[in-house]
């Protein structure tokens, strides 16, 4: 009995000893790296900016502190809307941003984030990870010396804050609205005057009356930014952002210089951070929406007339871009074919479940 106990302890000691010997081998062989990551988001938006913090923490801890990535908020070392440019030029090794900020470079880049009446969050994940999304978007980013990884998704966003009620299409004409990329293109066909501003600049513009309306993300961030203090009407849904993906961009040469172990850690850490953003918004948006309504916010759905006109305008814009931009058409055809394949399934399962439960909860709350 004592002999068996001795052998057991000896075996465990050997395992522990081998682990103690093996652990430093990785540390000795691995290079010490210090990178910088520019964000498009201010520190105050903890769900957006905080996703980058999660990523950096995982990379640092998984490498035993050998690979450190310093995270900078928008505007600190790079202007918030120039993160892609900074990564492309290798001013920073990596960045955390949203591709529709760079719509002016090529509208096709928006497929790395979202497009009007496109995929929702889970559908975007499916297209990126199990469809052709990663292959197609990486082909696009080669021209910018960038390799992309999904790193966050906010979930379907709200349609924004408006100083005045939107009762018809006429109420959109001449409306100065903060919105980004593709949404602005479509809304302009309805008479809206789109303005692209970084998150930190939006509230002052709305307060001064430079803007008549603003869309940003959803209740949690919008409450933090104080939009409800200067605009009383809150509309839904944000049909231009059904599943807006935020991405990690790495300079391709910087990526290629990483040892395989570090590349694997970066990919795994970005996946962890990717899921963390969605779950955080899902947990916090409902609470924030209740607070906003309690404080006097008037929650409204867009009129059907507005939704239908927006959908039709989006189809016109898509056709124009497909006719003149072969790369756009290649990605568009694949993306929309995927959408048309998965939406009926979501309608059968998720949609019917959510609709039924929503009706029952509404009935219970009224009783």
N, C-alpha and C positions, 0 to 999 in steps of 0.2 A: 504494500500500500504506500509506504514511504517512498519506495523506488519510483512508483508511477507518479506520485506527486512531484518528486524531484525532476523527473523527465518532463512533466507538463510545464513546470516552472522554467526549466531550462529551454524548452521549445519556445515559450512565450518570450523569454529573454532574448533568444536568437532573433525572433521576428522583430522585436522592439529595437534590437541592436542594428539589424539590417536597415530598418527604417531611418534610424538616426544617422547611419552612414550615408544612406541614399539621399536624404533630404538636401544636404548641402551641394550635391552634384549638380542639381538643376540651377541652384544659385550661382555656383562657380562658373558654369558654362554660359549662363544667360547674360546678355549684355545689359548694362545699366543705361536706360533711356529716359530722357525728359522731354516730353512733347507738350504742345499747347493746343487747346481746342477752343475755337471761337464759337460762341452761341449767338443766335439771333434774338434771344429772349432776355429780359431783365430778371434780376434775382427775385424780385417781388412775385413773379409768376412761378410759384414753387413747383407746380405740377409739370410745367414745360421745362424750366431751367433745371429743376430738381432731377429730371430724367437724366440729364447729362452728368449730374453729380453721382447718381447711382452707377452709371457706366464707369466713370473714372475710379470710383471706390472699388468696384469689382476687379478691374484691371490691376490696380495697385496691390490689392490683397492677394489675388491669384498668382502674382509674380513675386510675392514676398517683398514688395517695395522696389523691385528692380525696374519696373516699367511704370513711370509716373506721368500722368496726363493732367496738366493744370487747365482748369476750366474758367473761361472768361465770359462774363455777361455781354450782351449786345452793346456795342459802342465803346467798350473799354479798350480793346486793342484793334478792333475791326468794326466798322459801321454795321449795324444790325442786318441791313439788307445787302451786304457785300460779302457774306461768309463764303459763298461758293467761289467768288473771285479770289479770296484770300487763300483758299485751299488749292485752287487751280494754279495759282502763282507760287505755291509752296511758301507763302508768307507764314502760314501755320500748317502744321501737319494734318490737322483734321478740324471739322466743324460740325455743328449741330444746328440744322436749319430746315426749312420747308421749301420744296422745289418750286412752288408756284410764285415765290418771291422773284423768280428769275424768268418769268413768263416772257419778258421782253427779249430775252436771248433766243428762246425757241419755245413756243407753246407746248411742244411735245414733252418738255421737261415736267409739266404739270402731272403727267401720269404717275410720277414717282410720289405724288401727294394725293391729289384727287381732282376730279373734273365734274362739271355740273351733271346731275342726274346719273352719277356713276355708282361705284361700289360702296357698300357700307364697310365698317371696320373689319368684321370677320371675313367678308368677301374679299377685301383688299389683301388681308393676310393670306387667304387661299390662293389668290392670283400671284402674289409675290413669291410665296414659298413653295407652292405646289402646282402653280400654273407656269406661264412664261414670263411673269412680271419681272423677276430678277434678271433673267437673261436679256430681256428687251431694254430695261432701264440701264443696265450696265453697258450695253452697246451704245446707248445715247451718251453716257457720261465719259466714255473713252475720249471723246473730242475735248473734254475739259480736264483731262489728266486726273480723273476722279474714279474711285471705286466706292460704291454706295451700299449701305446697310440700313434696312428699316430700323428706326429707333424711337418708337412712340407713335401712338395714334390717339387722338382726342375723343373718338366717337363722333357721331353725327352732331354737327354744331347747330347753333341757333341762327335765325335769320336776321338778327341784329336789333339795334335800338333806334327808335325814330322819335323825333320831336312831335310829329303829328301822326294821326291815325291814317293807315293805308286802307282805303275802302275800295279803290279801283285802280286801274292802270294809270289813270290821269294823275293820281297822287304821286306817281313815281317820276313824272316828267320834271326835269330840272333839279332833281334831288341830288345834292352833293353828299356822296356816301363814301366812307372809308371801306374799301374792299380790295382784295388782292387778285391779281392775275386773271385767270379765265373768267371768274365771276364778273369782274368789271367789264370784260368784253361783251358778255351776254347781257348784263344789265344795261349797258350803254345802248343796246338795240331797243330798250324799252324807255329810253329817255333819261336814265340815271347818268349822273356825271361822276365816274369813279375816281377815287383818290387813294393812292397807296402810301401808307404811313407805317412806320415801325410802332410796336406796341406802346412804347413810352411816350410817343408824340400824339396819341389819339385823343386822350381826355382833354388836353388843353385846346385842341382844335374844335372839339365838340362844344366845350364850354364857351369858347369865344364866338361860336356861331359860324366858324369857317366850314363846319360840317353840319349837315341836317340829319345824318344817320351814320351809324357805325356798326359793323359786325366784327367780332373778334373771335371768340371761341364759344363759351357757354357760361352758364350761371356762376360757376365758381370763380373763373378769371374775371368775368364781367363785373361781378360784385366787388372784387378787389380793386379793379380799375375805376369804380365809381360811376359807371355810365348811367345807372339808374337815377343819379342825382341831377342829371341835366337832360335826360330823355325819358319820357314816361311810358312809351309803348314798346313792348318786347315781342318780336314776331318769330314764328317757327313755321316749317323747318328751314334750316340752311341747305336748300336744295343743291347749292354749289359745293357743299362739303359734307357728303354722306359718310365718308370715312377718311378724313385727312391724315395722311401719314407724315410723320416727322422723320428725318433721316440723318444718319451719320455719314459724312463725306470724308474720305481720306485721300490724300495725294497718292497717286498710284506708285510713285517711286518710293515714298515713305512706307507704303504698305509692302511693297516688294522687298524692302530692306529688313523687314521683321523676320525673325526666325519663325518656323512653323508653329512652335508652341505659343508664341505671342499672337500669331494670327488666329489660332484657335481660341485663345482667351478673348481676343477682341470680338470675334464673332459671337461667342457664348455670352459675353457681357452685354453686347448690344441687344441680344434676344431677351435677356432678363429685363433690361431697361425698357425695351419695347412693350412688354406686357405690363410692366409696372405703371406706365403712363395711363393706359386705358383703364386699369382697375382703379387707379386713384381718381380719375375723373368720374367714373361710374359711381363711386362711393360718395363723392363730394358734391356733384352737381345737383342731385335731388334736394339735399339739405339747403344749398344756396338758393335754389329756385323758390323754396318755401319762404325763406327769409325775404327775398325780393318781393314776392307777392304780398307778404304781410306788411311790407314797408310802403305799399301803394303802387307797385309796378303793375301795369295793365298787360296781361299776357294775351296774345292774339295769334290765331293761325292766319297765314296769308290767304286772301280770298282766292277761290278756285280760278277766277279770271286771271289773276296774277300768276298762279302756278302754271296754268295752261299756256299762257303767253310766254312765260320763261322757258318752258320745255320746248316750245316751237322755235323760239329764238336760239336756243342751244343747238338744235338740229341744224339750223341755218349756218351757224358759226362752224360747227363740225364739218359740214360739207365744204365750206370755203377753205378751211385749213387742209382737209384731205386732198382737195383739188390742186393745191399749190405746194404742199409739203409732203414729199414721199415718206419721210421718216414718221411724220405725224400719222399718216394713213396706216402705216405698218403697225404701229402700236395701238392706234384707235381700233382697227379691225379686230385685233386679238383681244383687247380689253373689253370691248363691247360684246363680242361673241361670248366671252367668259361671263359677263354680266347677265346676258340673256339666258345663259344656261343655268346659272345658280339662283336667280331671283325667283323663278317658279317654285323651287324647292324651299326657299326661305318663306315664301308666301304660304305654302302648305303647312310647314311645321312652326317655325318661329313666329311668323306673322299671325297665324290663327290663334296660337297660344297667347301671344301678347295682347291681341285684340280682345279675346274672351276675358282674360284676367283683368284687363283695364276696365271693361264694362262692368264686371262684378264689383271691383273695388270702388268705382264711381258710384254705383248704386248703393253700396254699403255706406259710403261716406255721406250720401244725401239723406239716408234714413236716420 
